[in-house]
Amino acid sequence: MSLKNKNIVLGVTGGIAAYKAAELTRLLIKEGSKVRVVMTEAAQAFITPLTLQALSGEAVRSELFDPAHEAAMGHIELARWADLVLVAPATANLLAKLAHGRADDLLSTLCLATEAPIAVAPAMNQQMWQSDATKDNMKRLQARNVVILGPDSGDQACGETGPGRMLEPAAIVARIKNEFAPKRLENKRILITAGPTREPIDPVRYLSNRSSGKMGFAMAIAALQAGAEVTLIAGPVSLEINKAVNRINVETAATMHTKVIENIDSCDIFIATAAVSDYRPEFMEAQKIKKDADQLTLSLTKNPDILADVAGRSSKPFCVGFAAETQNLEHYARQKLISKNLDMIIANPVDNGRGFDQEDNTLHVFWKDGDKAFATAPKTELARQLIHLIAEHTLN
């Protein structure tokens, strides 16, 4: 998709990766975009405004209270002019400002004022990227449909190695072109399940599993960004989601099954990421079980197989399953693909602490006559790639 005549506000913040903004500006101009650069005060310590002005052909803005522009409410004019606001590099400080609605400089103010899509390319020390505070801020931004570009992993200017490197300018441009491309799943309706289920033993105890729901929620956001109408049936998790997603909260496998069947007829694609409990206690005790005996025996009964029931329908949607395995990944994944009559299955290894409660994942996708492996990457990035792959298979 061409970026010709697209109006892009490029925000540059104060990190060592700011020097890459020059190449990024050049590439965006080469694609035919009109670029106006907004720099924070800290960014000017790493690269001069004159450099970016020469490359963009436009005056670089940095002051919120600039008499030359604010007479015409310059920050509002910029916010309205933009087809896209791209912040690259986006420091931890800038991400925190956006997550909490701060507006104390020109860049954060226009981000709050614009109706244009916002994309950020994070760049920071690996420990800062992996901190709980940054993780929480990223969840907030993802829930608001902010496009996250990267980060990459590798050697860093501080001498450390890990995630936090800004994506290279060419990779950012490729992703931005994709954002302006026609939405591949426009007018498609997608139903996604996510998270664990809880099967009550008594009023205070339950059977469950380690699923965090992060992969399913990331899939919902990626599907939304691809233009789909998304319904998310979520087990008990503490995650936020964009309000454009129709979210239905459930606790038990039986309730999840009921809600899926109630919504499946209107869907084109079903993606079952939820880790549904295979069994539930045959009886739930009315009162808390007392610790009187040395041993306790639970009688379990099988839960309905949501994915198999959907895939077994005469007019089934395109069905995508997930398989979390500790061994023989391909064998069990392909076995499940055939036995449940699936169109595609996404397998992930969960041995040695992988997969659960992590921001990253490693996946291998299988279908009847092919497969594709995905290297370890953030779940948000994997979700984008998976939705792209699903779109290829459903639209061909």
C-alpha positions in Angstrom: 0.0 0.0 0.0 1.4 3.4 -1.0 2.0 6.1 1.6 1.8 8.8 -1.1 0.2 12.0 0.2 -0.3 10.6 3.7 0.2 13.2 6.4 2.5 11.8 9.1 3.4 13.5 12.3 6.7 11.9 13.4 7.3 12.3 17.2 10.9 12.0 18.3 11.7 11.5 22.0 14.9 11.5 24.0 16.6 8.2 23.5 19.8 7.2 21.8 17.7 5.7 18.9 16.7 9.2 18.1 19.4 9.3 15.5 17.4 6.7 13.5 14.7 9.3 13.0 16.7 10.9 10.3 16.6 7.7 8.2 13.0 7.1 9.1 12.1 10.6 7.9 14.0 10.1 4.6 12.2 6.8 3.9 8.8 8.2 4.7 9.4 11.1 2.3 10.7 8.6 -0.3 7.3 6.8 0.0 5.6 10.1 -0.9 4.4 11.0 2.6 4.3 14.5 4.0 6.2 14.5 7.3 6.1 17.0 10.1 8.4 16.4 13.0 7.7 17.1 16.6 10.6 16.7 19.0 10.7 16.6 22.8 13.2 18.7 24.6 15.3 15.6 25.5 15.3 14.4 21.8 17.2 17.6 20.8 20.2 16.4 22.9 20.6 13.4 20.6 19.8 14.9 17.1 19.4 18.5 16.0 16.1 19.9 14.7 17.9 21.3 11.7 18.8 17.8 10.5 15.1 16.7 10.5 14.0 20.0 9.1 16.3 19.6 6.1 15.1 16.1 5.5 11.4 16.7 5.9 11.3 20.2 4.3 9.1 21.4 7.2 9.8 23.4 10.3 10.4 21.1 13.3 8.1 21.8 16.2 9.0 21.3 19.8 7.3 24.0 22.0 3.8 23.7 23.2 3.6 27.4 23.9 5.0 28.7 20.6 3.6 32.2 19.8 4.2 31.7 16.1 1.8 28.7 16.1 -0.4 28.8 19.2 -2.3 31.9 18.0 -3.9 29.4 15.6 -3.9 26.6 18.3 -1.0 24.9 16.5 -1.1 21.7 18.5 -4.8 21.2 17.5 -3.9 22.0 13.9 -1.2 19.3 13.9 -3.6 16.8 15.5 -6.2 17.4 12.8 -3.6 17.4 10.0 -2.3 14.0 10.8 -3.4 10.8 9.1 -1.0 9.0 11.5 1.0 10.0 14.6 4.1 7.9 14.7 6.4 8.1 17.7 9.8 6.7 17.0 11.7 6.3 19.2 9.1 6.1 22.0 10.8 6.1 25.4 9.5 4.6 28.6 8.6 8.1 29.7 6.6 8.9 26.6 4.7 5.6 26.8 3.9 6.3 30.5 2.5 9.8 29.5 0.3 8.3 26.8 -0.9 5.5 29.0 -2.0 7.9 31.7 -3.3 10.8 29.5 -0.5 13.3 30.4 -0.3 16.4 28.2 2.6 18.4 29.4 4.4 19.0 26.1 3.6 19.4 22.5 3.9 15.7 21.5 1.9 14.3 24.4 -0.7 17.0 23.9 -1.3 16.4 20.2 -1.5 12.6 20.9 -4.3 13.3 23.3 -6.0 15.7 20.9 -5.8 13.7 17.6 -8.4 11.3 16.2 -5.7 9.8 13.9 -4.3 6.4 14.6 -1.2 6.4 16.9 1.8 4.1 16.5 4.7 3.8 18.8 8.1 2.2 18.3 9.5 1.6 21.8 13.2 2.0 22.4 14.8 1.6 25.9 17.0 -0.4 28.1 15.9 -4.1 28.3 15.3 -3.9 32.0 13.1 -0.8 31.5 11.1 -2.6 28.8 10.6 -5.7 31.0 9.6 -3.7 34.1 6.1 -4.2 35.6 5.4 -0.5 35.1 6.1 -0.5 31.4 4.2 -3.8 31.0 1.2 -2.2 32.6 1.5 0.9 30.4 1.7 -1.2 27.3 -1.5 -3.1 28.3 -3.3 0.2 28.6 -2.1 1.4 25.2 -3.0 -1.9 23.5 -6.5 -1.7 25.0 -6.8 1.7 23.4 -5.8 0.3 20.0 -2.4 2.1 19.9 -0.2 0.2 17.3 2.9 -1.2 18.9 5.9 -1.5 16.5 8.4 -3.8 18.1 10.7 -3.6 20.0 13.4 -5.7 18.5 15.9 -7.7 20.6 19.7 -7.6 20.5 22.8 -5.5 21.6 22.0 -2.2 23.2 23.9 1.1 23.5 24.2 0.6 27.3 26.1 -2.6 26.7 23.3 -5.0 27.7 21.5 -7.5 25.4 17.8 -8.1 25.3 14.4 -6.7 24.1 14.1 -3.0 23.8 15.9 -2.0 20.6 13.9 0.2 18.3 12.9 -1.5 15.0 15.0 -0.5 12.1 13.5 2.4 10.0 12.8 0.2 7.0 10.9 -2.3 9.2 8.8 0.5 10.7 7.9 1.9 7.2 6.8 -1.6 6.2 4.6 -1.9 9.2 3.2 1.6 8.7 2.4 0.7 5.0 0.5 -2.3 6.3 -1.6 0.0 8.7 -2.7 2.0 5.7 -3.5 -1.1 3.6 -7.1 -2.2 3.2 -8.2 -4.0 6.3 -7.9 -7.7 5.3 -10.7 -8.9 7.6 -13.1 -6.0 7.1 -16.7 -7.2 7.3 -15.6 -10.5 8.9 -17.0 -11.6 12.2 -14.5 -13.3 14.6 -15.3 -15.1 17.8 -12.4 -15.7 20.2 -12.2 -17.5 23.5 -9.4 -16.6 26.0 -8.1 -17.3 29.4 -8.7 -20.1 31.8 -12.0 -21.5 33.2 -12.7 -22.1 36.9 -14.5 -25.2 38.1 -15.8 -24.8 41.6 -15.1 -27.5 44.3 -16.8 -25.6 47.1 -17.7 -21.9 47.7 -14.0 -21.0 48.2 -12.0 -23.5 46.0 -11.8 -24.3 42.3 -9.9 -26.2 39.7 -8.2 -24.1 37.1 -4.9 -23.7 35.1 -2.1 -21.2 34.5 -3.5 -19.5 31.4 -3.2 -15.7 31.7 -5.3 -14.9 28.6 -2.6 -12.6 27.1 -2.4 -14.5 23.8 -6.2 -14.5 23.3 -6.5 -10.8 24.1 -3.6 -10.0 21.8 -5.4 -12.0 19.0 -8.6 -10.0 19.7 -6.7 -6.7 19.3 -4.9 -7.9 16.1 -8.2 -9.0 14.6 -9.8 -5.6 15.4 -6.9 -3.8 13.8 -7.4 -6.0 10.7 -10.9 -4.6 10.4 -12.9 -7.5 11.9 -15.9 -7.3 14.2 -14.7 -9.1 17.3 -16.5 -10.9 20.1 -14.2 -12.1 22.9 -15.5 -14.7 25.5 -13.0 -14.4 28.3 -12.4 -16.5 31.4 -11.5 -14.9 34.7 -8.4 -12.7 33.9 -7.3 -9.2 34.9 -6.8 -7.8 31.4 -8.3 -4.7 29.6 -9.5 -4.7 26.1 -10.5 -2.1 23.5 -14.1 -1.1 24.0 -14.8 -1.8 20.3 -14.4 -5.5 21.2 -17.6 -7.2 22.4 -16.4 -8.8 25.6 -18.4 -11.5 27.4 -17.0 -12.6 30.8 -17.5 -16.2 32.0 -16.2 -18.4 34.8 -16.8 -22.1 34.0 -16.3 -24.3 31.0 -20.1 -24.9 30.8 -20.8 -21.2 30.7 -18.2 -20.6 28.1 -19.7 -23.4 26.0 -23.1 -21.8 26.3 -21.9 -18.4 25.3 -19.9 -19.7 22.3 -22.9 -21.6 21.0 -25.1 -18.6 21.4 -22.7 -16.4 19.3 -21.3 -18.9 16.8 -24.0 -18.7 14.1 -23.1 -15.1 13.3 -19.3 -15.7 13.0 -17.0 -16.4 10.0 -13.9 -17.4 12.1 -13.6 -19.1 15.5 -10.3 -18.9 17.3 -10.2 -21.0 20.5 -7.3 -19.7 22.6 -8.9 -20.4 25.9 -7.4 -23.1 28.2 -10.7 -24.8 29.0 -10.7 -27.2 32.0 -11.1 -30.7 30.7 -12.9 -31.8 33.8 -15.0 -30.4 36.6 -16.0 -31.7 40.0 -19.1 -33.9 39.7 -20.7 -32.2 42.7 -20.0 -28.8 44.2 -20.1 -28.8 48.0 -22.5 -26.3 49.4 -20.2 -25.4 52.3 -16.4 -25.1 52.6 -14.8 -28.5 52.8 -13.1 -28.9 56.2 -9.6 -30.3 56.6 -10.7 -33.3 58.7 -9.3 -36.2 56.7 -5.8 -37.0 55.6 -7.0 -37.6 52.1 -9.7 -36.1 49.9 -11.1 -37.8 46.8 -12.7 -35.7 44.1 -15.0 -37.3 41.6 -14.6 -35.5 38.2 -16.7 -35.5 35.1 -15.8 -34.4 31.6 -16.6 -30.9 30.4 -18.0 -30.3 27.0 -15.4 -29.9 24.2 -16.2 -26.4 22.9 -13.9 -26.5 19.9 -15.0 -30.0 18.8 -18.6 -29.0 19.1 -18.1 -25.9 16.9 -15.9 -27.7 14.3 -18.4 -30.5 14.1 -21.3 -28.3 13.0 -22.6 -28.8 9.5 -22.1 -25.1 8.6 -19.0 -24.5 10.7 -16.9 -21.3 10.6 -13.2 -21.4 9.9 -11.9 -23.1 13.1 -8.5 -22.4 14.7 -7.4 -24.3 17.8 -4.5 -23.9 20.2 -2.5 -26.8 21.6 -0.2 -26.2 24.6 2.1 -29.2 24.8 5.1 -30.3 27.0 6.3 -32.9 24.5 5.9 -34.2 21.0 4.5 -30.9 19.9 3.9 -31.6 16.2 2.5 -35.1 16.8 -0.1 -34.0 19.3 -1.0 -30.9 17.3 -1.6 -32.7 14.1 -3.5 -35.4 15.9 -5.8 -32.7 17.4 -6.1 -31.0 14.0 -7.5 -34.2 12.5 -9.6 -35.5 15.4 -11.4 -32.2 15.9 -11.9 -31.4 12.2 -10.0 -28.1 12.5 -8.8 -25.8 9.7 -5.7 -24.7 11.6 -4.0 -25.4 14.9 -1.5 -23.2 16.7 0.9 -25.2 18.9 3.1 -23.8 21.6 5.6 -25.5 23.9 4.9 -25.0 27.6 7.7 -27.0 29.1 10.3 -25.5 31.3 8.1 -22.5 32.2 7.6 -21.4 28.6 4.3 -19.9 27.4 2.4 -19.3 30.6 2.6 -15.9 32.4 5.1 -14.6 29.8 5.0 -11.7 27.5 6.7 -13.8 24.7 5.7 -17.0 23.1 7.0 -19.5 20.6 4.6 -21.0 18.1 4.3 -23.5 15.3 1.1 -23.4 13.1 -0.2 -26.5 11.3 -2.9 -27.0 8.6 -3.8 -29.9 6.4 -1.1 -29.5 3.8 1.4 -27.1 5.4 2.9 -25.5 8.5 4.8 -22.4 9.6 7.0 -21.9 12.5 7.2 -18.5 14.4 10.3 -17.7 16.4 10.0 -16.4 20.0 8.5 -12.9 19.9 6.1 -10.7 22.0 2.6 -12.1 22.0 1.3 -8.9 20.5 3.6 -9.3 17.5 2.8 -13.0 17.1 -0.9 -12.2 17.2 -0.6 -9.8 14.3 1.3 -12.4 12.3 -1.2 -15.1 13.1 -4.2 -12.9 12.1 -2.4 -12.2 8.8 -1.9 -15.9 8.3 -5.5 -16.7 9.1 -6.7 -14.0 6.7 -4.6 -15.5 3.9 -6.3 -18.9 4.5 -9.8 -17.6 4.8 -9.7 -15.1 1.9 -8.1 -17.4 -0.7 
